[in-house]
Amino acid sequence: MKYLQIDESNKDIILELFSKDVDKEGFIINRKTGIRLVCPYSKMNIEVNDFSILPGTATFVNNHAYCFAEHIASHF
């Protein structure tokens, strides 16, 4: 599986591809509903400057080690 680092050079393109926008406070929102995304593991809103998309999914998560550990534990 190929990994792509999300940074300033590609962040806007990635959000566009997944139909996401950013609200005035810097959180990622669903473009159609305007609702903030919530990380399924941390249960917190996802900030545009500190997020990942889980490999092989369209799941946005916060960049916290325990979020990745929870994902691995629940899927393998």
N, C-alpha and C positions, 0 to 999 in steps of 0.2 A: 504494500500500500504506500502510496506517495503522500507525503505531508507537505503542507504549504504554511509558511509562517505568515501570520496576519500582522501587517505593519501599516505605517502611514501611506506607503506607496500603493497598497492594494485594498485597503479597508473599505473605501467607498465603492469599489467595483464589487466586492464580496457582498456588501449590504444590498446593493442594487440587484445582484443575481438572486438573492434570497427574499426580495421584496420587503426589505426592512429600511427604516429611516432612523433618525436620531432626534429625540425631543430636545427642548431648550436647556434641559438640565444634564444632557449628555448620556441619556439612557437609550438603549435600542428599543424601537417600537415596531409593531406590525404596521406596515404601510396602510393597509385597508381599514383597520380598526382603530389605530392610534394607541392601542394597549401596549404597555411595556412588557418586554419579554422577561420571564422569570426562569432562573436557572433551576432545573429539576432536582439538583442535588443540594445547593446551598439555600434554595427558596428565596433568593434575593434577586432584585432587578439586576440586569446586566448592563454594565457601563461600556460605552463604545471604545474606550481606551484600554480595556482589560478583559477581552473575551476570546474564546476559542469556539470552534465548531467541531464536534466530535467526529473523528474519522468514520467514513462510511454512513454518516447520518446527516440530517439537517438540524441537529440539536445544538443550540447555542448554550454555552455554559460560561460561568465565571472562571477566571484563571486562578483557581485555588487547587492545590495538590489533592485535597480530599475530594473534590468534585471528580477528578480523573480516577482516583482510587475507587470511589463509589461506582462509577460507570464500569470499570473493569470488573469489580467484584460482582456486580449485578448481571453482567453479560457473558462471563466466562466461567 
